Amino acid sequence: MQFLKEQSVCYRCCSSTDHFAKDCTVEVQCKECGSDRHPSALHPGPAPSQESTPTSEYGGEKDKPVSHEVTSECTEVCREGLSARSCSKICLVSVYPAGHKERIKRMYAILDEQSKRSLVRKDFFDIFHIKTSPLPYTLKTCAGLLETAGRRTSDFIVESIDGKISLPLPTLLECDQIPNNRTEIPTPDVAFHYSHLRPIAQEIPPLDPDAEILLLLGRDILQVHKVHKQINGPNNAPFPKKKTLGWVVVGHVCLKGAHRPNSVHAFKTFVLENGHHSFLSPCYSQIKVKEKFNINPQWQQPLGTSYEESIPLIPKGEGTAHSLFSYTPSDHKIAPSVEDIRFLQIMDKEVFQDSSNSWVATYLPFRESRQILPNNKDYVFKRLLTLRHTLNKQPQMEAHFLDFMSDLLKKQACRDCPTPSARSGSVVLATVWGVSP
């Protein structure tokens, strides 16, 4: 519908851009629900034929005495290498036909109480050479309903890996939708990395490379789902359960979010004497001698000598190298810049104190690159006219202004500026009572 909306196509016939659905005269009928308001392609939701409507109030089970529908919610969400490793309820068991223990085979079994039927992969029938015909059934998973077919077999015994527990298996149904993620199998290495799992690490069998995940035990064999012992650890830490057939570990087993990569690449570099990086190893079979001049008095000054005498001065006048790298007693001080030196010269020569104890600067210590101040006589004259016009309109403001200026003159806080010099004008720094100039 979003695509039809972007292309301005009719929702009813889905074949014209000249009209809308309300003006469409084409007769359509949905094959899913029989509606004449939309075509089959725009039917909302799944088809009614694939929806299972509960007819009983007891857990949604159908009222038919025999049901060929299998519900299994054990699904594989992540693939290997794309997420953190997580262990599930998988244990190593032995399976053999009843009365023929010599045909015993090792395999991994998933303990899934969310499935109401026990399932096996097709390799199970090949291992035990079972020749039967497949029968249709419906498999319901998180992905939806699936009409499929599979073989059935019975009269098998499942045995714990230590041989202490033996249980008859119910009728097994062939299904290749069983998860086959071997990274979810708990191993002793997983238990050794957690303090609360170490006591049971010896009871978990190591990973068997020849055993495949072929069996899924559901609720039709409840005895394998009973928990005989459980160990709790910290929050969000994996926890073990001792089932009838052995120990299982449930939860994420990555250590502090660190995942083991499939491959590790290390590029080792070396730093050479000149500071450059290189893949080649530097040669250490050499001797280098450097002369270091240290002017720190606590390290250089010997007893009975002054600070200036202890500095290793290089003779001057013996070439450019000696003049560039010569040492002086002031090397540890911060040198003034060119502008700092120029400023000090101006302050020494141009600024003086007159007979009235006022500091006069005939030349302000501006930077040489600063532009000369422009002639602003016209601008000042306009400001004066504006001020005079304002005072004429506001007599009270004029009275305050005159009183303020008279007070400044009485206190000698201001006076007439002398004739400006030829350079940039003289500036008089007057002293106001109680305030520093």
C-alpha positions as CSV (number, residue, x, y, z in Angstrom):
1,M,0.0,0.0,0.0
2,Q,2.9,2.3,0.6
3,F,4.3,1.7,-2.8
4,L,0.8,2.3,-4.4
5,K,0.5,5.5,-2.5
6,E,3.9,6.8,-3.7
7,Q,3.0,5.9,-7.3
8,S,-0.6,7.2,-7.1
9,V,-2.0,3.9,-8.1
10,C,-5.6,2.9,-7.4
11,Y,-6.0,0.7,-4.3
12,R,-8.8,-1.3,-5.9
13,C,-7.6,-2.4,-9.3
14,C,-3.9,-1.7,-8.7
15,S,-3.4,-1.0,-12.4
16,S,-4.4,2.7,-13.0
17,T,-3.2,6.1,-12.0
18,D,-6.2,8.0,-13.5
19,H,-8.6,7.5,-10.6
20,F,-8.9,6.5,-6.9
21,A,-10.4,3.5,-5.3
22,K,-13.7,5.2,-4.5
23,D,-14.2,6.0,-8.3
24,C,-12.9,2.6,-9.5
25,T,-15.5,0.4,-11.3
26,V,-13.4,-2.7,-11.7
27,E,-14.9,-5.8,-9.9
28,V,-12.4,-7.4,-7.6
29,Q,-12.6,-10.2,-5.0
30,C,-10.0,-11.3,-2.5
31,K,-9.2,-15.0,-2.7
32,E,-8.3,-15.0,1.0
33,C,-11.4,-13.6,2.6
34,G,-13.8,-13.1,-0.3
35,S,-14.0,-9.4,0.2
36,D,-14.9,-7.2,-2.8
37,R,-13.2,-4.1,-1.4
38,H,-9.6,-5.1,-2.0
39,P,-7.6,-7.6,-4.2
40,S,-5.8,-10.6,-2.8
41,A,-2.5,-8.8,-2.9
42,L,-3.8,-6.2,-0.4
43,H,-5.3,-8.7,2.0
44,P,-4.3,-7.6,5.6
45,G,-2.7,-10.2,7.7
46,P,-2.2,-14.0,7.1
47,A,-4.7,-16.1,5.3
48,P,-7.6,-17.4,7.4
49,S,-6.7,-20.9,6.4
50,Q,-3.4,-20.7,8.1
51,E,-4.7,-19.3,11.4
52,S,-5.4,-21.7,14.2
53,T,-8.4,-20.7,16.3
54,P,-8.5,-22.3,19.8
55,T,-11.8,-24.2,20.3
56,S,-11.2,-25.2,23.9
57,E,-10.6,-23.2,27.1
58,Y,-7.9,-25.6,28.3
59,G,-4.6,-23.9,27.1
60,G,-5.8,-23.5,23.5
61,E,-5.6,-27.2,22.6
62,K,-8.1,-28.4,20.0
63,D,-10.9,-30.8,20.9
64,K,-9.8,-33.5,18.5
65,P,-8.6,-36.6,20.3
66,V,-5.7,-37.0,17.9
67,S,-3.7,-34.0,16.7
68,H,-0.9,-34.0,14.1
69,E,0.2,-30.5,14.9
70,V,3.6,-30.1,16.5
71,T,4.5,-27.0,18.4
72,S,8.2,-26.2,18.9
73,E,9.4,-22.7,20.0
74,C,13.1,-23.7,20.2
75,T,14.5,-21.5,17.4
76,E,18.0,-20.3,16.5
77,V,18.1,-16.5,16.5
78,C,21.8,-15.8,16.0
79,R,24.4,-17.4,13.8
80,E,27.9,-18.3,14.9
81,G,30.3,-15.4,15.0
82,L,27.7,-12.6,14.9
83,S,26.8,-12.5,18.6
84,A,27.9,-13.4,22.1
85,R,28.2,-17.0,22.9
86,S,25.3,-18.4,24.9
87,C,24.7,-21.9,26.3
88,S,21.4,-23.7,26.3
89,K,20.0,-27.0,27.7
90,I,21.9,-29.4,25.5
91,C,23.5,-32.5,27.0
92,L,25.5,-35.5,25.6
93,V,23.5,-38.8,25.6
94,S,23.7,-42.3,24.3
95,V,20.8,-43.8,22.2
96,Y,20.3,-47.4,21.0
97,P,17.3,-49.5,19.9
98,A,15.6,-51.4,22.7
99,G,17.3,-54.8,23.2
100,H,20.3,-53.9,21.0
101,K,22.7,-52.0,23.1
102,E,25.6,-53.0,20.9
103,R,24.3,-50.4,18.4
104,I,24.6,-47.6,20.8
105,K,25.4,-44.1,19.4
106,R,26.4,-40.9,21.0
107,M,24.6,-37.7,20.1
108,Y,23.6,-34.4,21.6
109,A,20.0,-33.9,22.8
110,I,18.2,-30.5,23.2
111,L,15.9,-30.5,26.2
112,D,13.0,-28.3,25.1
113,E,9.9,-28.3,27.3
114,Q,8.3,-25.8,24.9
115,S,7.8,-28.6,22.3
116,K,5.1,-31.2,23.0
117,R,6.7,-33.8,20.7
118,S,10.2,-35.3,20.5
119,L,11.9,-34.7,17.2
120,V,14.9,-36.2,15.5
121,R,16.9,-35.1,12.4
122,K,16.9,-37.2,9.3
123,D,20.5,-38.4,10.0
124,F,19.1,-40.3,13.0
125,F,17.2,-42.6,10.6
126,D,20.4,-43.1,8.4
127,I,22.5,-44.0,11.4
128,F,20.2,-46.7,12.6
129,H,19.1,-47.8,9.0
130,I,15.4,-47.2,9.6
131,K,13.3,-47.6,6.5
132,T,9.8,-46.1,6.9
133,S,7.5,-44.0,4.8
134,P,7.0,-40.3,5.6
135,L,3.7,-39.0,6.8
136,P,2.4,-35.4,6.7
137,Y,2.2,-33.2,9.8
138,T,2.0,-29.5,10.7
139,L,5.0,-27.8,12.3
140,K,4.2,-24.6,14.2
141,T,7.2,-22.4,15.2
142,C,7.8,-18.8,15.8
143,A,8.1,-18.3,12.1
144,G,4.5,-19.6,11.5
145,L,2.9,-22.8,10.3
146,L,4.7,-25.3,8.0
147,E,3.1,-28.2,6.2
148,T,5.7,-30.9,6.0
149,A,6.2,-34.6,6.1
150,G,8.4,-36.9,8.1
151,R,9.1,-40.4,9.2
152,R,8.3,-41.9,12.6
153,T,10.1,-44.4,14.7
154,S,9.8,-45.9,18.2
155,D,11.3,-48.4,20.6
156,F,14.5,-46.5,21.4
157,I,16.4,-46.1,24.7
158,V,18.1,-42.9,25.8
159,E,20.9,-43.3,28.4
160,S,23.0,-40.8,30.3
161,I,26.6,-40.5,29.4
162,D,27.7,-42.3,32.7
163,G,25.2,-45.1,32.0
164,K,23.4,-44.7,35.3
165,I,20.0,-43.5,33.8
166,S,18.1,-45.3,31.0
167,L,14.7,-44.1,29.8
168,P,12.5,-45.3,26.9
169,L,12.0,-42.7,24.2
170,P,8.5,-41.9,22.9
171,T,7.6,-42.0,19.2
172,L,10.2,-39.8,17.4
173,L,9.2,-37.6,14.6
174,E,11.5,-36.6,11.8
175,C,12.2,-32.9,11.5
176,D,15.1,-31.0,10.0
177,Q,14.1,-27.7,11.7
178,I,15.9,-28.7,14.9
179,P,18.6,-26.0,15.8
180,N,22.1,-27.2,15.0
181,N,24.2,-24.5,16.8
182,R,27.1,-26.3,18.4
183,T,28.4,-23.1,20.2
184,E,25.4,-23.5,22.6
185,I,26.7,-26.8,23.9
186,P,28.1,-26.3,27.5
187,T,31.7,-27.5,28.0
188,P,34.1,-27.7,30.9
189,D,36.0,-24.7,29.6
190,V,32.9,-22.6,30.1
191,A,32.5,-23.7,33.7
192,F,36.2,-23.1,34.6
193,H,35.8,-19.4,33.9
194,Y,33.1,-18.9,36.6
195,S,33.7,-19.5,40.2
196,H,30.2,-20.8,40.9
197,L,30.5,-23.3,38.0
198,R,33.9,-24.8,38.8
199,P,32.6,-27.4,41.3
200,I,30.6,-29.1,38.4
201,A,33.2,-28.6,35.7
202,Q,34.4,-32.2,36.0
203,E,30.8,-33.5,35.6
204,I,30.3,-31.8,32.3
205,P,31.6,-33.9,29.4
206,P,34.1,-32.3,27.0
207,L,32.9,-31.4,23.5
208,D,32.6,-34.5,21.4
209,P,33.5,-33.6,17.8
210,D,31.9,-36.9,16.4
211,A,28.5,-36.4,18.1
212,E,25.9,-34.3,16.3
213,I,22.8,-32.6,17.6
214,L,20.2,-35.1,16.4
215,L,17.6,-35.2,19.1
216,L,15.1,-32.8,20.6
217,L,13.2,-34.1,23.7
218,G,9.9,-32.4,24.3
219,R,7.1,-32.7,26.9
220,D,6.1,-36.2,25.9
221,I,9.1,-37.4,28.0
222,L,8.7,-35.3,31.1
223,Q,11.2,-37.2,33.2
224,V,14.2,-35.7,31.4
225,H,13.1,-32.1,32.2
226,K,13.0,-32.6,36.0
227,V,15.6,-30.4,37.9
228,H,17.4,-32.3,40.6
229,K,19.9,-29.6,41.5
230,Q,20.5,-26.0,40.6
231,I,23.3,-23.5,41.4
232,N,22.7,-19.8,41.4
233,G,25.4,-17.2,40.7
234,P,25.6,-13.5,40.3
235,N,23.0,-11.6,38.4
236,N,23.2,-12.1,34.6
237,A,25.7,-14.9,35.1
238,P,25.0,-18.4,33.6
239,F,23.5,-20.9,35.9
240,P,23.7,-24.7,35.8
241,K,20.9,-27.2,36.2
242,K,21.3,-30.9,36.9
243,K,18.7,-32.7,34.8
244,T,18.0,-36.5,34.7
245,L,20.4,-37.0,31.9
246,G,23.2,-34.7,33.1
247,W,24.2,-31.1,33.8
248,V,23.2,-28.3,31.5
249,V,24.3,-24.6,31.5
250,V,21.9,-21.8,30.6
251,G,22.9,-18.2,29.8
252,H,25.5,-16.0,28.2
253,V,29.0,-17.2,28.9
254,C,31.1,-14.3,27.4
255,L,33.5,-12.8,29.9
256,K,32.7,-9.1,30.5
257,G,31.4,-8.6,27.0
258,A,34.7,-9.9,25.4
259,H,34.0,-12.2,22.4
260,R,36.7,-14.5,21.1
261,P,37.3,-13.6,17.4
262,N,37.8,-16.2,14.8
263,S,41.2,-14.9,13.8
264,V,43.6,-12.4,15.3
265,H,45.9,-10.1,13.3
266,A,48.9,-8.4,15.0
267,F,51.0,-5.8,13.3
268,K,54.1,-5.2,15.3
269,T,56.1,-2.0,14.6
270,F,59.3,-0.6,15.8
271,V,60.3,3.0,16.5
272,L,63.7,3.8,15.0
273,E,66.3,6.2,16.5
274,N,65.1,9.0,14.2
275,G,61.5,8.6,15.4
276,H,60.2,6.8,12.3
277,H,58.0,3.6,12.5
278,S,59.2,0.5,10.7
279,F,58.2,-3.1,10.4
280,L,62.0,-4.0,10.4
281,S,63.6,-4.7,13.8
282,P,66.4,-2.2,14.6
283,C,69.9,-3.4,15.1
284,Y,70.9,-3.4,18.8
285,S,74.6,-4.4,18.1
286,Q,75.9,-0.9,18.2
287,I,77.2,1.6,20.7
288,K,76.1,5.3,20.7
289,V,77.7,8.0,22.7
290,K,76.0,11.4,23.2
291,E,77.3,14.5,24.9
292,K,74.7,16.1,27.2
293,F,75.1,19.6,28.5
294,N,73.1,20.0,31.7
295,I,72.9,23.6,33.1
296,N,70.9,22.6,36.2
297,P,73.1,23.9,39.1
298,Q,72.3,21.1,41.5
299,W,73.7,18.6,39.0
300,Q,76.4,20.6,37.3
301,Q,77.9,23.0,39.8
302,P,81.0,21.5,41.5
303,L,82.1,22.5,45.0
304,G,83.8,25.9,45.2
305,T,82.7,27.3,41.8
306,S,80.0,29.8,41.0
307,Y,77.0,29.1,38.8
308,E,78.4,31.0,35.8
309,E,81.7,29.2,36.0
310,S,80.0,25.8,36.0
311,I,78.2,26.3,32.7
312,P,80.2,24.6,29.8
313,L,80.3,27.6,27.4
314,I,81.3,26.8,23.9
315,P,83.9,29.1,22.5
316,K,82.4,31.7,20.1
317,G,83.8,32.9,16.8
318,E,84.7,29.3,15.7
319,G,82.0,29.0,13.0
320,T,78.2,29.0,12.7
321,A,77.7,25.8,14.6
322,H,79.4,27.2,17.7
323,S,77.4,30.4,17.6
324,L,74.1,28.7,17.1
325,F,74.5,26.1,19.8
326,S,76.4,28.2,22.4
327,Y,75.1,28.2,26.0
328,T,74.6,31.3,28.2
329,P,73.7,31.9,31.9
330,S,70.2,33.0,30.8
331,D,69.3,29.9,28.9
332,H,66.9,28.8,31.6
333,K,64.9,32.0,31.5
334,I,62.0,32.8,29.1
335,A,63.3,35.2,26.5
336,P,61.2,38.3,25.6
337,S,59.7,38.6,22.1
338,V,60.6,41.3,19.6
339,E,57.4,43.2,20.5
340,D,58.2,43.0,24.2
341,I,61.6,44.6,23.6
342,R,60.0,47.3,21.5
343,F,57.4,48.0,24.2
344,L,60.0,48.4,26.9
345,Q,62.0,50.8,24.8
346,I,59.0,53.0,24.2
347,M,58.1,53.0,27.9
348,D,61.7,54.0,28.8
349,K,62.1,56.8,26.2
350,E,58.6,58.2,25.5
351,V,56.7,58.1,28.9
352,F,57.7,60.6,31.6
353,Q,56.3,62.4,34.7
354,D,55.7,66.2,34.4
355,S,55.9,68.8,37.0
356,S,52.3,68.1,38.3
357,N,53.2,64.5,38.9
358,S,51.1,63.3,35.9
359,W,52.4,60.6,33.6
360,V,52.6,61.8,30.0
361,A,53.0,59.5,27.0
362,T,53.9,61.4,23.9
363,Y,53.7,58.1,21.9
364,L,51.4,55.3,22.9
365,P,53.0,51.8,22.7
366,F,50.8,50.5,19.9
367,R,51.9,47.8,17.5
368,E,53.7,49.0,14.5
369,S,51.2,47.2,12.2
370,R,48.3,49.1,13.7
371,Q,46.7,51.7,11.4
372,I,47.0,55.4,12.4
373,L,43.8,56.7,14.0
374,P,41.7,58.6,11.4
375,N,40.7,62.3,11.7
376,N,37.4,62.2,13.5
377,K,36.7,65.9,13.8
378,D,33.5,65.8,11.7
379,Y,32.2,62.9,13.7
380,V,32.9,64.6,17.1
381,F,31.3,67.9,15.8
382,K,28.1,66.0,14.9
383,R,28.0,64.4,18.3
384,L,28.3,67.9,19.9
385,L,25.4,69.2,17.9
386,T,23.3,66.2,18.8
387,L,24.1,66.7,22.5
388,R,23.3,70.4,22.4
389,H,20.0,69.7,20.7
390,T,19.1,67.2,23.4
391,L,20.0,69.5,26.3
392,N,18.0,72.3,24.8
393,K,14.9,70.1,24.7
394,Q,15.4,68.8,28.2
395,P,16.3,71.6,30.6
396,Q,16.5,69.3,33.7
397,M,19.0,67.0,31.9
398,E,21.0,70.2,30.9
399,A,21.1,71.3,34.5
400,H,22.4,67.8,35.6
401,F,25.0,67.8,32.9
402,L,26.4,71.3,33.8
403,D,26.5,70.4,37.5
404,F,28.4,67.2,36.7
405,M,31.0,69.0,34.5
406,S,31.4,71.8,37.0
407,D,32.1,69.3,39.8
408,L,34.8,67.7,37.6
409,L,36.5,71.1,37.0
410,K,36.4,72.0,40.7
411,K,38.1,68.7,41.6
412,Q,40.6,69.1,38.8
413,A,39.8,65.8,37.5
414,C,39.9,67.1,34.0
415,R,41.6,70.0,32.1
416,D,42.1,71.3,28.6
417,C,44.2,69.0,26.4
418,P,47.5,70.6,25.3
419,T,48.4,71.1,21.7
420,P,48.9,67.6,20.1
421,S,52.3,66.6,19.0
422,A,53.3,65.9,15.4
423,R,53.1,62.1,15.9
424,S,49.8,61.1,17.4
425,G,48.9,63.6,20.1
426,S,49.7,63.9,23.7
427,V,47.7,62.0,26.3
428,V,47.5,63.2,29.8
429,L,46.7,60.7,32.5
430,A,44.9,62.7,35.2
431,T,44.5,61.5,38.7
432,V,40.9,61.4,40.2
433,W,40.7,61.6,43.9
434,G,40.5,58.1,45.4
435,V,40.9,56.4,42.0
436,S,44.2,55.4,40.4
437,P,44.7,56.7,36.9
